[in-house]
Each structure stands twice: as C-alpha cells, then as structure tokens.
C-alpha cells in the first residue's frame, strides 16, 4: 500500500520548545494530504485516546513528530493499545533530542523535506525493547534507561537547561561536583543481590543518549542483547576523567567501568525514598525496577 495512504502522524506541538509544530507546518504546506493524516497529542494520557481514534484498519505506520520522549510515549501507547502487530513506529525528529534517529540509522544533516522523504521511503524492521516493571505497572524503553548521575542530568535537560551535547556534558560536570551517589540493591541476572553505592547503573538497547553521546557503542536496537554499564562510587577526579572520554566512546575501556550482557536485572531502593530512573530521557520514580530485554517487540521504520 502507498505509505501516503497507510501512515498516521502523531504530532507533539510542544516538542523542542515548539520546534515540532513549526517544522510540521512546513511539511503540511508542502504536502497538504498530511493534514488529514495528523493527530495532535500533548500528553501520554491523551496519546492513547488519539491513537485509538486515528488508527484505521488500513493503517500500517505511525510516526511520532517530536523528540525521543515523543517516540518513547508513542511506542508505549502502541503496545498498551495492542497495535504492535498491525503497525510499525517511526520518528520525524523535531525535539531537543535525536538519539533514536541515530540508533535507527537516519543520516545526519538532512533538511526538513529530506527527513520526510526518508521516513516515507523507510521500511519496518523488527527491534528489541527494554521492559521496565515496577510495583505500579510497566513501560517500555527503546533506547537507554539508567539510575544514578545520568538521571540527575536528565532532570536538568528536561527543565530546558540543556539541549545540545555540549550543554549536556557541561550539566553533567555541574552535577558530578555535588553528586553523592545512589544507594541501592542490585541483582544482575541469576547472581545474588548486592548492596552498594553506585554512580551509575545503565541499561542500553541503543548506543546513544544525551544528544549523540555514544554511551554504549556496542549496543543496537536490533540486537538480542541487553548491554549493562555499572559504575560503583568513585572519587570525583576519576568520574571527570571518565566523562572526558565519553564523547569518544572510550570510557568503556576504563577498569572501574564494568560492562556486561544480561537478559534481566533488578534494582531495589535501600531506604524509604524511591529511586529515580531516566528512560529515553523521561523520568520515572519507584522503589523497585525489574529490567528485562524483549526481543523483536516492536517494528521500527528504518
């Protein structure tokens, strides 16, 4: 079927501080048919309703117009609504972050019209997800989730204080200076639970986060493996040294940064305060997280 006839676009007009709405108005001006194939959603709760209203029997592709957070919520809405066997999910990158664009192989430097044409030519490909279960429910992660310093940085990013890779790294330095670590009980696969003070527990389905930072160079959304990066509490000078190597993907060679491949892991809080997790740039809190790799859980437009 013609992609123009079987594609639904889900626009988050607030993404990228309004950038998404502006870019999509340009697309509609050049392709008037897109208007009738576009629904707007400004919140995750509204997204499920809009998705149910917009998807028709012939719909085979749903594209998030926004940032990585928009794609995160769209993928979760597709799965929660039971549409994953019918449709493939794509991204028209128009937010503050573009890491999913990198992870699915969309070329950099494309203009607005070139991005649209790339999406309309793209084909579905099976990809894995990370399933996160808490005491209150579950959600999926298409890229990266983490507990520790990266979650603190993500909160600053979401506040609008950092959007580019350079600003992300400068924000990370500011957070590291006052960082005290996070105490939690971590269970890796079938190993016994271990309590420790961590700087970072990161689980990767994709390679990039923080607007192009190769945090886990070997990971791929199309692989069957869940990549784990663990950093127990280190002196500040060691963390700053590691951070200086992150933009080049060399940090994984440092001895105190441990890498592993798992299918499942658990994180429990030690005390009464919940843990904060960053997931595809979005923030979640819970005293407990169960992390599991789901193979071939979604089809992405690539």
Beta strands, then each sheet from edge to edge (+ up, - down):
strand 1: 7-11
strand 2: 38-40
strand 3: 61-66
strand 4: 88-93
strand 5: 124-134
strand 6: 137-141
strand 7: 144-148
strand 8: 182-188
strand 9: 194-204
strand 10: 226-232
strand 11: 257-262
strand 12: 264-269
strand 13: 275-279
strand 14: 282-286
strand 15: 288-301
sheet 1: 2+ 1+ 3+ 4+
sheet 2: 6+ 5- 15+ 12- 8+ 9- 7+ 13- 14+
sheet 3: 6+ 5- 15+ 12- 8+ 9- 10+ 11-
end
